Amino acid sequence: MIDPRIRARRIEVARHEGRRRLRRAGLAAAALGVVAMLWGLALSPLLDVDALEVKGARQTGADEVRAASDISPGEAMVTLDTARAAARVRALPWVADARVMRDWPGTVRVEVVERRAVAALAGESDWMLIDAEGHQLARVADVPRGITRIEGVGVAGEVGDLLGAPAAGALRVASMLSGALRPDVLAVVADDEGALTAKVAIAGGERSALALLGPPEALEAKLLALEAVLAGANLEGVATIDVRVPTSPALTRTTEGG
């Protein structure tokens, strides 16, 4: 037979344990309620996307970036997949890099770094703009000012594709032109063997001459030599400027000149 005092103590311990379990259950329920309330608040119109701001999309256009991000006003800010949205924006032809950021409580900011066109290839009825890495950026009716034309190599692929190897040497020349030389280079021509020739303006743009660059090697030295000739040599009657040996440029004239 159990001592009444021991029995009473056991009952008290059991009641205490029951009350403790009840408190734990209450706290857990309260915590779940808070979480549910916060989640509901996060998904409410108080924290949805009110504005989608775009910076840096000068060529692409803000509307195209917004469409590519696939983020719409009214979406919950908390559930946005900003990494995936940035990847979609980076797939646009002009976009070199993109970041998508939340700005609480209701703004999404998209910052874009665009590629820069340095050359243009002739298509059947238009021109394809190319950046220094060979990304084909856009088709345009006319070549913009400051963009070097590449001749002898046709457009291959579509906007967004990388340019093929045949134009690589000419593209290197276009991307390496200095600020002083670029306005004088009217076009860069690549022949079937990959040898390069530049059409350059002389006599204040009244005439042109051919600058023989040869294979796409030592281009920095060749372009420096060409720049020096254009800046300092007597160009009267000059038809060709041979800088294939950049330390010894040679001029060929069609008429007697100095």
Accessible surface in RSA format (square Angstrom, percent):
REM  Atomic radii and reference values for relative SASA: ProtOr
REM  Chains: A
REM  Algorithm: Lee & Richards
REM  Probe-radius: 1.40
REM  Slices: 20
REM RES _ NUM      All-atoms   Total-Side   Main-Chain    Non-polar    All polar
REM                ABS   REL    ABS   REL    ABS   REL    ABS   REL    ABS   REL
RES MET A   1   239.18 123.9 148.47  98.3  90.71 216.0 125.38 106.6 113.80 150.8
RES ILE A   2    89.82  51.1  75.26  56.1  14.56  35.1  80.09  57.7   9.73  26.4
RES ASP A   3    51.08  35.8  41.32  41.1   9.76  23.1  17.72  41.7  33.36  33.3
RES PRO A   4    98.61  71.9  90.98  82.9   7.63  27.7  94.31  77.9   4.30  26.7
RES ARG A   5   190.34  79.9 180.95  92.2   9.39  22.4  81.99 112.1 108.35  65.7
RES ILE A   6    89.87  51.1  87.52  65.2   2.35   5.7  89.82  64.7   0.05   0.1
RES ARG A   7   150.66  63.3 150.50  76.7   0.16   0.4  31.02  42.4 119.64  72.5
RES ALA A   8    59.51  54.7  50.82  78.4   8.70  19.8  54.63  76.9   4.88  12.9
RES ARG A   9   153.90  64.6 149.46  76.2   4.44  10.6  58.61  80.1  95.28  57.7
RES ARG A  10   145.84  61.2 139.32  71.0   6.51  15.5  52.93  72.3  92.90  56.3
RES ILE A  11    75.26  42.8  72.39  53.9   2.87   6.9  75.19  54.1   0.07   0.2
RES GLU A  12    73.07  42.0  72.53  54.9   0.54   1.3  29.97  58.0  43.10  35.2
RES VAL A  13    76.21  50.1  74.10  67.1   2.10   5.1  76.02  66.1   0.18   0.5
RES ALA A  14    65.24  60.0  49.56  76.5  15.68  35.7  57.02  80.3   8.22  21.8
RES ARG A  15   149.33  62.7 140.02  71.4   9.31  22.2  42.42  58.0 106.91  64.8
RES HIS A  16    88.53  48.4  88.53  61.5   0.00   0.0  59.57  61.4  28.96  33.7
RES GLU A  17    46.98  27.0  46.98  35.5   0.00   0.0  25.23  48.8  21.75  17.8
RES GLY A  18    36.17  44.6   0.00   N/A  36.17  44.6  30.07  82.5   6.10  13.7
RES ARG A  19   112.29  47.1 109.24  55.7   3.05   7.3  60.41  82.6  51.87  31.4
RES ARG A  20    90.41  38.0  90.41  46.1   0.00   0.0  20.71  28.3  69.70  42.2
RES ARG A  21   153.89  64.6 148.61  75.8   5.27  12.6  44.45  60.7 109.44  66.3
RES LEU A  22   132.36  73.7 126.70  90.6   5.66  14.2 129.67  91.1   2.69   7.2
RES ARG A  23   133.15  55.9 125.00  63.7   8.15  19.4  72.54  99.1  60.61  36.7
RES ARG A  24   140.35  58.9 135.31  69.0   5.04  12.0  52.75  72.1  87.60  53.1
RES ALA A  25    59.32  54.5  46.44  71.7  12.89  29.3  54.94  77.4   4.38  11.6
RES GLY A  26    40.39  49.8   0.00   N/A  40.39  49.8  34.76  95.4   5.63  12.6
RES LEU A  27   130.76  72.8 125.71  89.9   5.05  12.7 126.23  88.7   4.52  12.2
RES ALA A  28    55.45  51.0  46.71  72.1   8.74  19.9  54.60  76.9   0.85   2.2
RES ALA A  29    63.43  58.3  50.92  78.6  12.51  28.4  55.05  77.5   8.38  22.2
RES ALA A  30    57.84  53.2  44.32  68.4  13.53  30.8  55.97  78.8   1.88   5.0
RES ALA A  31    55.01  50.6  47.58  73.4   7.43  16.9  54.31  76.5   0.70   1.9
RES LEU A  32   126.27  70.3 123.15  88.1   3.12   7.8 123.53  86.8   2.74   7.4
RES GLY A  33    39.24  48.4   0.00   N/A  39.24  48.4  33.71  92.5   5.53  12.4
RES VAL A  34    75.87  49.9  74.06  67.0   1.81   4.4  75.25  65.4   0.62   1.7
RES VAL A  35    92.56  60.9  91.56  82.9   1.00   2.4  92.12  80.0   0.44   1.2
RES ALA A  36    66.17  60.8  50.69  78.2  15.47  35.2  57.82  81.4   8.34  22.1
RES MET A  37   124.85  64.7 112.52  74.5  12.33  29.4  81.49  69.3  43.36  57.5
RES LEU A  38    96.44  53.7  92.38  66.1   4.06  10.2  92.70  65.1   3.74  10.1
RES TRP A  39   131.16  52.6 128.62  62.3   2.53   5.9 113.60  60.6  17.56  28.5
RES GLY A  40    39.41  48.6   0.00   N/A  39.41  48.6  32.81  90.0   6.60  14.8
RES LEU A  41    76.59  42.7  71.30  51.0   5.29  13.3  75.09  52.7   1.50   4.0
RES ALA A  42    13.78  12.7  13.55  20.9   0.22   0.5  13.66  19.2   0.12   0.3
RES LEU A  43    81.20  45.2  56.48  40.4  24.72  62.1  56.73  39.8  24.46  65.8
RES SER A  44    25.73  21.7  20.43  27.3   5.30  12.2  25.72  54.8   0.00   0.0
RES PRO A  45   110.62  80.6  98.04  89.4  12.58  45.7  99.37  82.0  11.26  70.0
RES LEU A  46   128.73  71.7 112.40  80.4  16.33  41.0 115.85  81.4  12.88  34.7
RES LEU A  47    43.98  24.5  43.98  31.5   0.00   0.0  43.98  30.9   0.00   0.0
RES ASP A  48    20.70  14.5  20.52  20.4   0.19   0.4   2.50   5.9  18.21  18.2
RES VAL A  49     2.12   1.4   0.00   0.0   2.12   5.1   0.00   0.0   2.12   5.8
RES ASP A  50    99.18  69.5  72.71  72.4  26.47  62.6  31.12  73.2  68.06  67.9
RES ALA A  51    38.51  35.4  33.07  51.0   5.44  12.4  38.51  54.2   0.00   0.0
RES LEU A  52    15.64   8.7   5.96   4.3   9.67  24.3   5.96   4.2   9.67  26.0
RES GLU A  53    75.10  43.1  72.62  54.9   2.48   5.9  28.25  54.6  46.85  38.2
RES VAL A  54    27.29  18.0   1.06   1.0  26.22  63.2   1.06   0.9  26.22  71.1
RES LYS A  55   132.19  64.5 127.59  78.3   4.61  11.0  81.70  73.5  50.49  53.8
RES GLY A  56    47.58  58.7   0.00   N/A  47.58  58.7  29.35  80.6  18.23  40.8
RES ALA A  57    13.09  12.0   1.56   2.4  11.53  26.2   2.93   4.1  10.16  26.9
RES ARG A  58   202.91  85.2 169.51  86.4  33.40  79.5  82.55 112.8 120.36  72.9
RES GLN A  59    81.17  45.4  55.29  40.4  25.88  61.6   5.46  11.6  75.70  57.4
RES THR A  60    15.54  11.1   2.92   3.0  12.62  30.1   5.64   7.6   9.90  15.0
RES GLY A  61    28.39  35.0   0.00   N/A  28.39  35.0  28.39  77.9   0.00   0.0
RES ALA A  62    36.73  33.8  29.15  45.0   7.58  17.2  29.15  41.0   7.58  20.1
RES ASP A  63   111.77  78.3 104.37 103.9   7.40  17.5  39.35  92.6  72.41  72.2
RES GLU A  64    86.43  49.6  79.47  60.1   6.97  16.6  31.70  61.3  54.73  44.7
RES VAL A  65     0.00   0.0   0.00   0.0   0.00   0.0   0.00   0.0   0.00   0.0
RES ARG A  66    89.08  37.4  86.03  43.9   3.05   7.3  34.64  47.3  54.44  33.0
RES ALA A  67    78.58  72.3  50.29  77.6  28.29  64.4  62.86  88.5  15.73  41.7
RES ALA A  68    20.67  19.0   6.32   9.8  14.35  32.7  18.72  26.4   1.95   5.2
RES SER A  69     0.00   0.0   0.00   0.0   0.00   0.0   0.00   0.0   0.00   0.0
RES ASP A  70    95.56  66.9  81.29  80.9  14.26  33.7  11.93  28.1  83.63  83.4
RES ILE A  71    13.02   7.4   4.84   3.6   8.18  19.7   4.84   3.5   8.18  22.2
RES SER A  72    57.26  48.4  56.25  75.1   1.01   2.3  25.98  55.3  31.28  43.8
RES PRO A  73   100.66  73.4  79.72  72.7  20.94  76.1  80.07  66.1  20.60 128.0
RES GLY A  74    49.30  60.8   0.00   N/A  49.30  60.8  24.96  68.5  24.34  54.5
RES GLU A  75    67.22  38.6  60.06  45.4   7.16  17.0  34.52  66.8  32.70  26.7
RES ALA A  76    16.45  15.1   9.58  14.8   6.87  15.6  10.04  14.1   6.41  17.0
RES MET A  77     0.00   0.0   0.00   0.0   0.00   0.0   0.00   0.0   0.00   0.0
RES VAL A  78    57.79  38.0  41.13  37.2  16.66  40.1  41.81  36.3  15.98  43.3
RES THR A  79    80.05  56.9  50.43  51.1  29.62  70.6  42.59  57.2  37.46  56.6
RES LEU A  80    14.10   7.9   3.48   2.5  10.62  26.7   6.15   4.3   7.95  21.4
RES ASP A  81    73.97  51.8  59.44  59.2  14.54  34.4  31.97  75.3  42.00  41.9
RES THR A  82    29.45  20.9  26.93  27.3   2.52   6.0   2.19   2.9  27.26  41.2
RES ALA A  83    75.54  69.5  61.67  95.2  13.87  31.6  70.38  99.1   5.15  13.7
RES ARG A  84   152.35  64.0 146.50  74.7   5.86  13.9  36.64  50.1 115.71  70.1
RES ALA A  85     0.24   0.2   0.24   0.4   0.00   0.0   0.24   0.3   0.00   0.0
RES ALA A  86     4.69   4.3   4.69   7.2   0.00   0.0   4.69   6.6   0.00   0.0
RES ALA A  87    52.21  48.0  43.34  66.9   8.87  20.2  44.94  63.3   7.27  19.3
RES ARG A  88    82.03  34.4  73.54  37.5   8.49  20.2  52.02  71.1  30.01  18.2
RES VAL A  89     0.00   0.0   0.00   0.0   0.00   0.0   0.00   0.0   0.00   0.0
RES ARG A  90   100.17  42.1  89.90  45.8  10.27  24.5  35.00  47.8  65.17  39.5
RES ALA A  91    85.30  78.4  48.52  74.9  36.79  83.7  60.36  85.0  24.95  66.1
RES LEU A  92    24.92  13.9  22.66  16.2   2.26   5.7  23.17  16.3   1.75   4.7
RES PRO A  93    37.81  27.6  30.74  28.0   7.07  25.7  36.33  30.0   1.48   9.2
RES TRP A  94    24.94  10.0  24.77  12.0   0.17   0.4  17.45   9.3   7.49  12.2
RES VAL A  95     0.33   0.2   0.00   0.0   0.33   0.8   0.00   0.0   0.33   0.9
RES ALA A  96    47.07  43.3  24.48  37.8  22.58  51.4  24.48  34.5  22.58  59.8
RES ASP A  97    63.56  44.5  63.51  63.2   0.05   0.1  16.21  38.1  47.35  47.2
RES ALA A  98     1.24   1.1   0.00   0.0   1.24   2.8   1.22   1.7   0.01   0.0
RES ARG A  99   132.07  55.5 129.71  66.1   2.36   5.6  52.86  72.2  79.21  48.0
RES VAL A 100    14.33   9.4   0.00   0.0  14.33  34.5   0.00   0.0  14.33  38.9
RES MET A 101    55.76  28.9  51.86  34.3   3.89   9.3  36.44  31.0  19.32  25.6
RES ARG A 102    81.77  34.3  55.24  28.2  26.53  63.2   9.19  12.6  72.58  44.0
RES ASP A 103    52.01  36.4  47.75  47.5   4.27  10.1  11.82  27.8  40.20  40.1
RES TRP A 104   126.80  50.9 105.70  51.2  21.10  49.5  83.86  44.7  42.93  69.7
RES PRO A 105    86.45  63.0  86.45  78.8   0.00   0.0  86.45  71.4   0.00   0.0
RES GLY A 106     3.40   4.2   0.00   N/A   3.40   4.2   2.30   6.3   1.10   2.5
RES THR A 107    25.80  18.4  25.80  26.2   0.00   0.0   1.19   1.6  24.61  37.2
RES VAL A 108     0.00   0.0   0.00   0.0   0.00   0.0   0.00   0.0   0.00   0.0
RES ARG A 109    81.24  34.1  81.24  41.4   0.00   0.0  26.70  36.5  54.54  33.1
RES VAL A 110     0.37   0.2   0.00   0.0   0.37   0.9   0.00   0.0   0.37   1.0
RES GLU A 111    56.18  32.3  54.20  41.0   1.98   4.7  15.20  29.4  40.97  33.5
RES VAL A 112    10.77   7.1   0.00   0.0  10.77  25.9   0.00   0.0  10.77  29.2
RES VAL A 113    94.06  61.9  91.07  82.4   3.00   7.2  94.06  81.7   0.00   0.0
RES GLU A 114    35.23  20.2  12.33   9.3  22.90  54.5   9.10  17.6  26.13  21.3
RES ARG A 115    48.18  20.2  36.07  18.4  12.11  28.8   8.76  12.0  39.42  23.9
RES ARG A 116   162.40  68.2 152.54  77.8   9.87  23.5  76.97 105.2  85.43  51.8
RES ALA A 117    11.24  10.3   5.84   9.0   5.40  12.3   5.84   8.2   5.40  14.3
RES VAL A 118     2.69   1.8   2.05   1.9   0.64   1.5   2.69   2.3   0.00   0.0
RES ALA A 119     0.00   0.0   0.00   0.0   0.00   0.0   0.00   0.0   0.00   0.0
RES ALA A 120     0.00   0.0   0.00   0.0   0.00   0.0   0.00   0.0   0.00   0.0
RES LEU A 121     0.00   0.0   0.00   0.0   0.00   0.0   0.00   0.0   0.00   0.0
RES ALA A 122    43.99  40.4  37.54  57.9   6.45  14.7  37.54  52.9   6.45  17.1
RES GLY A 123    24.49  30.2   0.00   N/A  24.49  30.2   8.78  24.1  15.71  35.2
RES GLU A 124   187.27 107.5 143.14 108.3  44.13 105.1  65.67 127.0 121.60  99.3
RES SER A 125   106.66  90.1  69.69  93.0  36.97  85.2  52.27 111.3  54.40  76.2
RES ASP A 126    34.60  24.2  28.72  28.6   5.88  13.9  11.81  27.8  22.79  22.7
RES TRP A 127    41.85  16.8  41.85  20.3   0.00   0.0  22.26  11.9  19.59  31.8
RES MET A 128     0.01   0.0   0.01   0.0   0.00   0.0   0.01   0.0   0.00   0.0
RES LEU A 129     9.65   5.4   9.65   6.9   0.00   0.0   9.65   6.8   0.00   0.0
RES ILE A 130     0.00   0.0   0.00   0.0   0.00   0.0   0.00   0.0   0.00   0.0
RES ASP A 131     7.43   5.2   7.43   7.4   0.00   0.0   2.22   5.2   5.21   5.2
RES ALA A 132    53.70  49.4  35.28  54.4  18.42  41.9  35.28  49.7  18.42  48.8
RES GLU A 133   125.47  72.0 100.26  75.8  25.22  60.0  47.65  92.2  77.82  63.5
RES GLY A 134     3.76   4.6   0.00   N/A   3.76   4.6   3.76  10.3   0.00   0.0
RES HIS A 135    37.46  20.5  37.46  26.0   0.00   0.0  21.14  21.8  16.32  19.0
RES GLN A 136     0.28   0.2   0.00   0.0   0.27   0.7   0.00   0.0   0.28   0.2
RES LEU A 137     1.95   1.1   0.00   0.0   1.95   4.9   0.00   0.0   1.95   5.3
RES ALA A 138    22.52  20.7  20.98  32.4   1.54   3.5  22.52  31.7   0.00   0.0
RES ARG A 139    99.25  41.7  73.67  37.6  25.58  60.9  39.18  53.5  60.07  36.4
RES VAL A 140    38.69  25.5  31.70  28.7   6.99  16.8  38.68  33.6   0.01   0.0
RES ALA A 141    80.45  74.0  59.72  92.2  20.73  47.2  61.14  86.1  19.30  51.1
RES ASP A 142   112.83  79.0 104.44 104.0   8.38  19.8  34.33  80.8  78.50  78.3
RES VAL A 143    23.06  15.2   3.61   3.3  19.45  46.9   3.61   3.1  19.45  52.8
RES PRO A 144    58.38  42.5  44.90  40.9  13.48  49.0  56.29  46.5   2.09  13.0
RES ARG A 145   238.10 100.0 202.20 103.1  35.91  85.5  83.41 114.0 154.70  93.8
RES GLY A 146    44.26  54.6   0.00   N/A  44.26  54.6  30.20  82.9  14.07  31.5
RES ILE A 147    31.29  17.8  17.62  13.1  13.68  33.0  18.19  13.1  13.10  35.5
RES THR A 148     2.81   2.0   0.70   0.7   2.11   5.0   2.11   2.8   0.70   1.1
RES ARG A 149    94.45  39.7  94.41  48.1   0.04   0.1   9.88  13.5  84.56  51.3
RES ILE A 150     0.32   0.2   0.00   0.0   0.32   0.8   0.00   0.0   0.32   0.9
RES GLU A 151    52.63  30.2  49.48  37.4   3.15   7.5  22.32  43.2  30.31  24.7
RES GLY A 152    61.75  76.1   0.00   N/A  61.75  76.1  27.46  75.3  34.29  76.8
RES VAL A 153    24.70  16.3  15.90  14.4   8.80  21.2  20.01  17.4   4.70  12.7
RES GLY A 154    50.24  62.0   0.00   N/A  50.24  62.0  31.88  87.5  18.37  41.1
RES VAL A 155    37.83  24.9   8.20   7.4  29.62  71.4   8.20   7.1  29.62  80.3
RES ALA A 156    56.73  52.2  48.81  75.3   7.91  18.0  54.63  76.9   2.10   5.6
RES GLY A 157    40.42  49.8   0.00   N/A  40.42  49.8  23.11  63.4  17.32  38.8
RES GLU A 158   107.93  62.0 107.93  81.7   0.00   0.0  52.44 101.4  55.49  45.3
RES VAL A 159    57.34  37.7  38.02  34.4  19.32  46.5  38.02  33.0  19.32  52.4
RES GLY A 160    41.05  50.6   0.00   N/A  41.05  50.6  16.39  45.0  24.66  55.2
RES ASP A 161    64.71  45.3  60.03  59.7   4.69  11.1  16.49  38.8  48.22  48.1
RES LEU A 162   111.97  62.4  91.08  65.2  20.89  52.5  91.08  64.0  20.89  56.2
RES LEU A 163    23.86  13.3   3.72   2.7  20.14  50.6   3.72   2.6  20.14  54.2
RES GLY A 164    34.96  43.1   0.00   N/A  34.96  43.1  30.16  82.8   4.80  10.7
RES ALA A 165    84.91  78.1  64.28  99.2  20.63  46.9  70.13  98.8  14.79  39.2
RES PRO A 166   101.52  74.0  78.35  71.4  23.16  84.2  91.49  75.5  10.02  62.3
RES ALA A 167     0.36   0.3   0.30   0.5   0.06   0.1   0.30   0.4   0.06   0.2
RES ALA A 168    48.73  44.8  44.06  68.0   4.67  10.6  48.29  68.0   0.45   1.2
RES GLY A 169    10.15  12.5   0.00   N/A  10.15  12.5   3.75  10.3   6.40  14.3
RES ALA A 170     0.16   0.1   0.00   0.0   0.16   0.4   0.00   0.0   0.16   0.4
RES LEU A 171    10.81   6.0  10.81   7.7   0.00   0.0  10.81   7.6   0.00   0.0
RES ARG A 172   110.12  46.2 108.85  55.5   1.27   3.0  47.25  64.6  62.87  38.1
RES VAL A 173     0.15   0.1   0.15   0.1   0.00   0.0   0.15   0.1   0.00   0.0
RES ALA A 174     0.00   0.0   0.00   0.0   0.00   0.0   0.00   0.0   0.00   0.0
RES SER A 175    39.61  33.5  16.99  22.7  22.62  52.1   6.56  14.0  33.05  46.3
RES MET A 176    71.88  37.2  47.07  31.1  24.81  59.1  49.28  41.9  22.61  29.9
RES LEU A 177    12.53   7.0   0.00   0.0  12.53  31.5   0.06   0.0  12.46  33.5
RES SER A 178    44.10  37.3  33.96  45.3  10.14  23.4  42.83  91.2   1.27   1.8
RES GLY A 179    66.98  82.6   0.00   N/A  66.98  82.6  41.70 114.4  25.28  56.6
RES ALA A 180    69.15  63.6  42.69  65.9  26.45  60.2  53.72  75.6  15.43  40.9
RES LEU A 181     2.93   1.6   2.49   1.8   0.44   1.1   2.93   2.1   0.00   0.0
RES ARG A 182    39.88  16.7  35.93  18.3   3.95   9.4  24.23  33.1  15.65   9.5
RES PRO A 183    97.82  71.3  68.22  62.2  29.60 107.6  79.80  65.9  18.02 112.0
RES ASP A 184    47.15  33.0  47.15  46.9   0.00   0.0   1.16   2.7  45.99  45.9
RES VAL A 185     8.25   5.4   0.44   0.4   7.81  18.8   0.44   0.4   7.81  21.2
RES LEU A 186    83.86  46.7  72.81  52.1  11.06  27.8  76.81  53.9   7.05  19.0
RES ALA A 187     2.34   2.2   2.34   3.6   0.00   0.0   2.34   3.3   0.00   0.0
RES VAL A 188     0.00   0.0   0.00   0.0   0.00   0.0   0.00   0.0   0.00   0.0
RES VAL A 189    37.38  24.6  36.90  33.4   0.48   1.2  36.90  32.1   0.48   1.3
RES ALA A 190     4.90   4.5   1.74   2.7   3.17   7.2   1.74   2.4   3.17   8.4
RES ASP A 191    73.74  51.7  57.98  57.7  15.75  37.3  40.57  95.5  33.16  33.1
RES ASP A 192   149.42 104.7 110.30 109.8  39.11  92.5  36.44  85.8 112.98 112.7
RES GLU A 193   159.62  91.6 124.67  94.3  34.94  83.2  54.46 105.3 105.15  85.9
RES GLY A 194    27.39  33.8   0.00   N/A  27.39  33.8  25.22  69.2   2.18   4.9
RES ALA A 195    34.95  32.1  31.82  49.1   3.13   7.1  32.43  45.7   2.52   6.7
RES LEU A 196     2.88   1.6   1.03   0.7   1.84   4.6   1.03   0.7   1.84   5.0
RES THR A 197    29.77  21.2  29.77  30.2   0.00   0.0   8.69  11.7  21.08  31.9
RES ALA A 198     0.43   0.4   0.43   0.7   0.00   0.0   0.43   0.6   0.00   0.0
RES LYS A 199    73.85  36.0  73.85  45.3   0.00   0.0  37.14  33.4  36.71  39.1
RES VAL A 200     0.00   0.0   0.00   0.0   0.00   0.0   0.00   0.0   0.00   0.0
RES ALA A 201    16.81  15.5  11.73  18.1   5.07  11.5  11.76  16.6   5.04  13.4
RES ILE A 202     5.82   3.3   0.04   0.0   5.78  13.9   5.82   4.2   0.00   0.0
RES ALA A 203    53.60  49.3  23.66  36.5  29.94  68.1  44.44  62.6   9.16  24.3
RES GLY A 204    87.28 107.6   0.00   N/A  87.28 107.6  46.08 126.5  41.20  92.3
RES GLY A 205    52.80  65.1   0.00   N/A  52.80  65.1  18.40  50.5  34.40  77.0
RES GLU A 206   150.78  86.6 115.30  87.2  35.48  84.5  41.82  80.9 108.96  89.0
RES ARG A 207    96.36  40.5  85.63  43.7  10.73  25.5  66.37  90.7  29.99  18.2
RES SER A 208    64.93  54.9  45.60  60.9  19.33  44.5   8.75  18.6  56.18  78.7
RES ALA A 209     3.96   3.6   0.00   0.0   3.96   9.0   3.80   5.3   0.16   0.4
RES LEU A 210    74.44  41.5  74.44  53.3   0.00   0.0  74.44  52.3   0.00   0.0
RES ALA A 211     0.00   0.0   0.00   0.0   0.00   0.0   0.00   0.0   0.00   0.0
RES LEU A 212    44.93  25.0  44.80  32.0   0.13   0.3  44.93  31.6   0.00   0.0
RES LEU A 213     0.00   0.0   0.00   0.0   0.00   0.0   0.00   0.0   0.00   0.0
RES GLY A 214     4.87   6.0   0.00   N/A   4.87   6.0   4.06  11.2   0.81   1.8
RES PRO A 215    65.38  47.7  64.95  59.2   0.44   1.6  65.38  54.0   0.00   0.0
RES PRO A 216    45.23  33.0  39.50  36.0   5.73  20.8  39.50  32.6   5.73  35.6
RES GLU A 217   112.76  64.7 107.81  81.6   4.95  11.8  42.15  81.5  70.61  57.7
RES ALA A 218    64.98  59.7  37.48  57.8  27.50  62.6  53.94  76.0  11.03  29.2
RES LEU A 219     2.00   1.1   0.00   0.0   2.00   5.0   0.00   0.0   2.00   5.4
RES GLU A 220   117.75  67.6 114.84  86.9   2.91   6.9  34.47  66.7  83.28  68.0
RES ALA A 221    43.68  40.2  36.66  56.6   7.02  16.0  39.81  56.1   3.87  10.3
RES LYS A 222     7.94   3.9   7.94   4.9   0.00   0.0   4.15   3.7   3.79   4.0
RES LEU A 223     9.68   5.4   9.34   6.7   0.34   0.9   9.63   6.8   0.04   0.1
RES LEU A 224   109.58  61.0 104.49  74.8   5.09  12.8 104.99  73.7   4.60  12.4
RES ALA A 225    11.92  11.0   3.65   5.6   8.26  18.8  11.03  15.5   0.89   2.3
RES LEU A 226     0.01   0.0   0.01   0.0   0.00   0.0   0.01   0.0   0.00   0.0
RES GLU A 227    47.80  27.4  47.28  35.8   0.52   1.2  15.97  30.9  31.83  26.0
RES ALA A 228    64.61  59.4  49.74  76.8  14.87  33.8  58.06  81.8   6.55  17.3
RES VAL A 229    14.76   9.7  12.13  11.0   2.63   6.3  14.76  12.8   0.00   0.0
RES LEU A 230    28.40  15.8   8.87   6.3  19.54  49.1   9.01   6.3  19.39  52.2
RES ALA A 231    90.97  83.6  47.02  72.6  43.96 100.0  57.20  80.6  33.77  89.4
RES GLY A 232    66.55  82.1   0.00   N/A  66.55  82.1  33.67  92.4  32.88  73.6
RES ALA A 233    40.11  36.9  16.57  25.6  23.54  53.5  25.62  36.1  14.48  38.4
RES ASN A 234    69.37  47.8  53.14  51.3  16.23  39.1  35.44  85.3  33.92  32.8
RES LEU A 235    27.92  15.5  21.91  15.7   6.01  15.1  22.72  16.0   5.20  14.0
RES GLU A 236   108.03  62.0  99.49  75.3   8.54  20.3  35.54  68.8  72.48  59.2
RES GLY A 237     7.74   9.5   0.00   N/A   7.74   9.5   6.22  17.1   1.53   3.4
RES VAL A 238     2.04   1.3   0.00   0.0   2.04   4.9   0.00   0.0   2.04   5.5
RES ALA A 239    29.13  26.8  21.21  32.7   7.92  18.0  25.85  36.4   3.28   8.7
RES THR A 240    30.25  21.5  30.25  30.7   0.00   0.0  26.17  35.2   4.08   6.2
RES ILE A 241     0.00   0.0   0.00   0.0   0.00   0.0   0.00   0.0   0.00   0.0
RES ASP A 242    29.75  20.8  28.55  28.4   1.19   2.8   8.62  20.3  21.13  21.1
RES VAL A 243     0.00   0.0   0.00   0.0   0.00   0.0   0.00   0.0   0.00   0.0
RES ARG A 244   120.62  50.6 106.92  54.5  13.70  32.6  25.26  34.5  95.37  57.8
RES VAL A 245    91.52  60.2  88.94  80.5   2.57   6.2  89.92  78.1   1.60   4.3
RES PRO A 246    31.41  22.9  23.75  21.7   7.66  27.8  23.77  19.6   7.64  47.5
RES THR A 247   124.54  88.6  91.51  92.8  33.03  78.7  84.04 112.9  40.50  61.2
RES SER A 248    73.16  61.8  58.98  78.7  14.17  32.7  35.24  75.0  37.92  53.1
RES PRO A 249    56.65  41.3  32.43  29.6  24.22  88.0  32.43  26.8  24.22 150.5
RES ALA A 250    53.20  48.9  48.14  74.3   5.06  11.5  53.00  74.6   0.20   0.5
RES LEU A 251    55.41  30.9  24.19  17.3  31.22  78.5  24.19  17.0  31.22  84.0
RES THR A 252    78.09  55.5  74.58  75.6   3.51   8.4  51.25  68.8  26.83  40.6
RES ARG A 253    70.81  29.7  42.83  21.8  27.98  66.6  19.43  26.5  51.38  31.1
RES THR A 254   103.16  73.4  67.32  68.2  35.84  85.4  61.04  82.0  42.12  63.7
RES THR A 255    82.91  59.0  71.64  72.6  11.27  26.9  73.91  99.3   9.00  13.6
RES GLU A 256   167.96  96.4 148.09 112.0  19.88  47.3  70.03 135.5  97.93  80.0
RES GLY A 257    31.24  38.5   0.00   N/A  31.24  38.5   8.42  23.1  22.82  51.1
RES GLY A 258    71.21  87.8   0.00   N/A  71.21  87.8  57.28 157.2  13.93  31.2
END  Absolute sums over single chains surface
CHAIN  1 A    15043.1      11785.7       3257.4       8797.7       6245.5
END  Absolute sums over all chains
TOTAL         15043.1      11785.7       3257.4       8797.7       6245.5
